[in-house]
Amino acid sequence: MANKVPAIIIAAGESKRLGRPKAFVEVAGKNLLQHALEKAILSKCEPVVIVTNQENLFQVTIQSEGAITVLNSNPEYGRTGSIQVGLNAIISETGKVPKKIIFIPVDRPGWKSESIVNLIQSKTSSCLSCGGIKGHPVSIVEKDLLSILGSEKDSPLRDIVSFDLVGVDEPLLYLNIDTEKDVDELLENEHFFTTL
């Protein structure tokens, strides 16, 4: 596993605006968690860690074959705290801080697995970019992972890590599933999700 790049999938938010767990929103016969997990595995990320909340822990665990599921007992602190939980799980699994991770928010589904390959090849912490739109997933290198581990869990990620851009052809990179209107747009683009 020496050359493998771990992935952290975040599915820990409360989904207040949507009113239901984003991880279980379905498109093209699978939910967003399944899409993210399959793309991470297809991209050869290993291990894949899914960080979730107490409410969704059981359902996420049974849907996450091939991944390590961990609980963020304080998801209200935001993504940095969830990355810390996932990173600590990776360190427990591998015995070291990884050289790089791929960070995948489950509510940002508008990308294909080849974009993770592009991020893996980047030498710096990087985010995807298409037509001037920045998006997820992102890669985070070791020096920035150490900064994340040393930060307050409610610190915004953008205040900790400076991301370089990796240009990709991902016209749905802007998708951010927060409301039912966003779900409608997701479903209008269902054809995009029939391939990984």
C-alpha positions as CSV (number, residue, x, y, z in Angstrom):
1,M,0.0,0.0,0.0
2,A,3.1,2.3,-0.1
3,N,2.1,4.1,-3.3
4,K,-1.6,4.2,-2.6
5,V,-3.4,7.6,-1.9
6,P,-6.1,7.4,0.7
7,A,-9.4,9.1,0.3
8,I,-11.7,10.7,2.9
9,I,-15.4,10.9,2.0
10,I,-17.3,13.3,4.2
11,A,-21.0,12.4,4.8
12,A,-21.3,13.9,8.3
13,G,-23.3,17.1,7.8
14,E,-26.8,17.6,9.3
15,S,-28.4,18.4,5.9
16,K,-30.6,21.1,7.5
17,R,-31.5,22.9,4.3
18,L,-32.2,19.7,2.4
19,G,-34.1,18.1,5.3
20,R,-32.8,14.6,4.6
21,P,-29.3,13.0,4.4
22,K,-27.4,14.1,1.3
23,A,-25.5,10.8,1.2
24,F,-28.7,8.9,0.4
25,V,-30.0,11.1,-2.4
26,E,-30.3,8.8,-5.4
27,V,-29.4,9.4,-9.0
28,A,-28.9,6.9,-11.8
29,G,-29.9,4.0,-9.5
30,K,-27.3,4.7,-6.7
31,N,-27.1,7.2,-3.9
32,L,-24.4,9.9,-3.7
33,L,-22.4,7.9,-1.1
34,Q,-22.2,4.9,-3.5
35,H,-21.2,7.1,-6.4
36,A,-18.4,8.7,-4.4
37,L,-17.1,5.4,-3.0
38,E,-17.1,3.7,-6.4
39,K,-15.2,6.5,-8.0
40,A,-12.6,6.6,-5.2
41,I,-12.1,2.8,-5.4
42,L,-12.0,2.9,-9.2
43,S,-9.3,5.6,-8.9
44,K,-7.2,3.2,-6.8
45,C,-7.5,5.2,-3.6
46,E,-6.7,3.1,-0.5
47,P,-7.8,3.1,2.2
48,V,-11.1,4.9,1.7
49,V,-12.5,6.3,4.9
50,I,-16.0,7.6,5.2
51,V,-16.7,10.0,8.0
52,T,-20.4,10.2,9.0
53,N,-22.6,11.3,11.9
54,Q,-24.4,9.3,14.6
55,E,-27.7,9.5,12.8
56,N,-26.4,7.9,9.6
57,L,-23.7,5.6,11.0
58,F,-25.5,2.3,10.6
59,Q,-26.8,3.0,7.1
60,V,-23.5,4.4,5.9
61,T,-21.6,1.4,7.3
62,I,-23.8,-1.2,5.6
63,Q,-23.5,0.6,2.3
64,S,-19.7,1.1,2.4
65,E,-18.2,-2.3,1.6
66,G,-14.5,-1.8,0.8
67,A,-14.3,1.3,3.1
68,I,-13.6,2.2,6.7
69,T,-16.5,4.0,8.3
70,V,-15.8,6.3,11.2
71,L,-18.0,8.5,13.4
72,N,-17.6,12.2,13.8
73,S,-19.4,12.8,17.1
74,N,-19.2,16.6,16.5
75,P,-20.0,17.2,12.9
76,E,-21.4,20.7,13.6
77,Y,-17.8,21.9,13.7
78,G,-17.6,21.4,9.9
79,R,-15.4,19.9,7.3
80,T,-12.1,20.5,9.0
81,G,-13.2,18.5,12.0
82,S,-14.4,15.7,9.8
83,I,-11.1,15.7,7.9
84,Q,-9.3,15.4,11.2
85,V,-11.5,12.4,12.2
86,G,-10.8,10.7,8.8
87,L,-7.1,11.5,8.9
88,N,-6.8,10.0,12.4
89,A,-8.5,6.9,11.1
90,I,-6.0,6.7,8.2
91,I,-3.1,7.2,10.6
92,S,-4.5,4.4,12.8
93,E,-4.8,2.1,9.8
94,T,-1.4,2.8,8.2
95,G,0.7,4.0,11.1
96,K,1.7,7.3,9.5
97,V,0.5,10.6,8.1
98,P,-0.1,10.0,4.4
99,K,1.9,11.9,1.8
100,K,-1.4,13.0,0.2
101,I,-5.1,12.4,0.6
102,I,-8.1,12.9,-1.7
103,F,-10.9,14.7,0.1
104,I,-14.4,14.1,-1.3
105,P,-17.5,15.8,0.1
106,V,-20.5,13.5,-0.7
107,D,-22.7,16.6,-1.6
108,R,-20.3,17.6,-4.4
109,P,-20.9,14.9,-7.0
110,G,-20.3,16.5,-10.4
111,W,-17.0,14.8,-11.3
112,K,-15.7,11.6,-12.8
113,S,-13.0,9.2,-11.4
114,E,-10.4,10.4,-13.9
115,S,-10.4,13.7,-12.1
116,I,-9.1,11.9,-8.9
117,V,-6.3,10.5,-11.1
118,N,-5.4,14.1,-12.1
119,L,-5.4,15.1,-8.4
120,I,-3.2,12.2,-7.4
121,Q,-0.7,13.2,-10.1
122,S,-0.5,16.8,-8.7
123,K,2.5,17.6,-6.5
124,T,0.7,20.2,-4.4
125,S,-2.6,20.5,-2.6
126,S,-5.0,21.1,-5.5
127,C,-8.6,21.5,-6.4
128,L,-10.4,20.8,-9.6
129,S,-11.2,23.7,-11.9
130,C,-13.5,23.9,-15.0
131,G,-14.4,27.1,-16.8
132,G,-13.3,29.2,-13.9
133,I,-15.3,27.2,-11.4
134,K,-13.4,25.6,-8.5
135,G,-14.7,22.4,-7.0
136,H,-14.2,19.1,-5.2
137,P,-12.7,16.7,-4.7
138,V,-9.4,18.1,-3.7
139,S,-6.0,16.7,-3.0
140,I,-4.2,17.7,0.2
141,V,-0.5,17.0,0.7
142,E,1.3,16.0,3.9
143,K,2.5,19.5,5.0
144,D,-1.1,20.7,4.8
145,L,-2.4,17.6,6.5
146,L,-0.2,18.4,9.4
147,S,-1.6,22.0,9.5
148,I,-5.1,20.6,9.4
149,L,-4.3,18.3,12.3
150,G,-3.0,21.2,14.3
151,S,-6.0,23.5,13.6
152,E,-9.2,24.1,15.4
153,K,-11.8,21.7,14.1
154,D,-14.2,24.6,13.2
155,S,-11.5,26.4,11.1
156,P,-12.5,26.9,7.5
157,L,-10.4,24.7,5.3
158,R,-9.7,27.6,2.9
159,D,-8.0,29.4,5.8
160,I,-5.6,26.4,6.4
161,V,-4.8,25.2,2.9
162,S,-4.0,27.1,-0.3
163,F,-5.0,25.0,-3.3
164,D,-3.5,25.1,-6.8
165,L,-5.8,24.5,-9.7
166,V,-6.0,21.3,-11.8
167,G,-7.9,22.0,-15.0
168,V,-10.5,19.3,-15.9
169,D,-13.4,18.9,-18.3
170,E,-16.2,18.6,-15.7
171,P,-19.2,20.7,-16.7
172,L,-21.1,19.7,-13.5
173,L,-18.3,20.6,-11.1
174,Y,-20.5,23.4,-9.7
175,L,-23.1,21.0,-8.4
176,N,-23.6,21.4,-4.6
177,I,-26.5,19.4,-3.2
178,D,-28.0,21.6,-0.5
179,T,-31.7,22.0,-1.4
180,E,-34.4,20.2,-3.3
181,K,-33.8,22.5,-6.2
182,D,-30.2,21.2,-6.3
183,V,-31.6,17.6,-6.2
184,D,-33.8,18.5,-9.2
185,E,-30.8,19.8,-11.1
186,L,-28.9,16.6,-10.2
187,L,-31.7,14.5,-11.6
188,E,-31.9,16.6,-14.7
189,N,-28.3,15.6,-15.4
190,E,-28.8,11.9,-14.5
191,H,-27.1,10.8,-17.7
192,F,-23.8,12.1,-16.4
193,F,-24.0,9.6,-13.5
194,T,-24.4,6.5,-15.5
195,T,-20.6,6.2,-15.9
196,L,-18.0,6.7,-13.3
